Amino acid sequence: MTFNVTTLDPQKVTALKIVGPGVLYKDSQVIELKDIYISPQENNHARVKTKDAYQVQQLRVNFANGIYYDRRPPIVRYNPREINGVIYKWELICGHHRLESMKMLGYDRWIFWVYDICLDGYGLDDCRITLQLQENNHDSSLASSDADVTQAIIWLINHGSKIVYNTETSIRDYVDNYCSNMHPNTRGKVVRQVMAKLNTYRRIVTFTADDAFLWIESNTDYAKAGEYDAKRKKYGFAVLEGYEYEHLVNAMRKFAETGKESYFICRTKSPTKKENLHTKRHRMLNTFSHLENCLLETFEYYKKNGKFPWHTEAFIPQDSELENTIKPILVETIKASPVSTPTVFDPNLLEPIDIDLEELVN
């Protein structure tokens, strides 16, 4: 049994209004769906893909249960027009998936926010696309992907935006302001993707793992991913800021396996207001020094006590049928129990990996 749309009450909507450049909230109204013009999906530059059928089905299930007044309703603007003999009073700005799911349920009306747009000298694309990204920024039902935001920003810049310009600072500020709920690493990825597509000038260049490998191959004769450098008789690692620990362990393992030394070719992440490039480089060097001092203290402890200053205490129970799920399993218990199948140590699992989290997190 579907929701009775005649009970809709715009006064009950409690969701936070969107404030953005060139747009102004006017009021909330119950509007008949037949009066709303929906522009073709290919004109939606805030989405890379066309409508997501799965998302429409999920929304259909949600809307069948009624309205959630704490969630933002779709957004329209008053823009009368006649197309193929059909008269429309409103134009849909945000909510293509929601409207399709409502129509599938047979709803003939819904609550909409009415906005004025193209104010203060801003153009239609600036207002509409930025408003769409802002709404997606707070709507977890189908949040903007990095590809969505990248496409939107490129479109705006290529069409003379007055909000975002083809500079690193402007692009970064736009993403931070209007996609603030996106993971910081993903925001950084968007900035890099936009700048790469538009050939934006960059004073400080950051490198993905692939970019770093290519630079090392093109400009040096260093090894980069744990390969053996026959010229220097050492193993080489390309190290991203934040991964000093992992690569120091890789170098230790290489030494234990081969008796050969290693070297690191380092790069930092993007400078911030608190740390410029030079400061970040010093911090990487200090991190390596700190880790090396920790190793020296560990060796001193081992020489004095004949053991390392750590041990494995217990395991968390994971077999709900054979183990007591509320008590830790002491290591002595594990060692006393014979292994039913051969335990194989796979050294490939510890192969050095140069990972850039900004490339992986969406």
Buried (B, 14 or more C-beta within 10 A) or exposed (E): EEBEBEEBEBEEBEBEEBEBBBBBBEEBBBBEBEBBBBEEEEEBBBBBEEBBEEBBEBBBEBBBEEBEBEBBBBBBBEEEEEEEEEEBBBBBBBBBBBBBBBBBBEBEBBBBBBBEBBEEEBBEBBBBBBBBBBBBBBBEEBBBBBBBBBBBBBBBBEEEBBBBBBBBEBBBBBBEBBBEEBBEBBBBBBBBBBBEBBEBEBEEEBBBBEBBBEBBEEEEEBBBBBEBBEEBEBBBBBBBBBBBEBBBEBBEBBBEEEEBEBBBBBBBBBBEEEBEBEEBBEEBEEBBEEBEEEEEEEEEBEEEEEEEEEEEEEEEBEEEEEBEEEEEBEEEEEEEEEEEEEEEEEEEEEEBEBEBBBBEBE
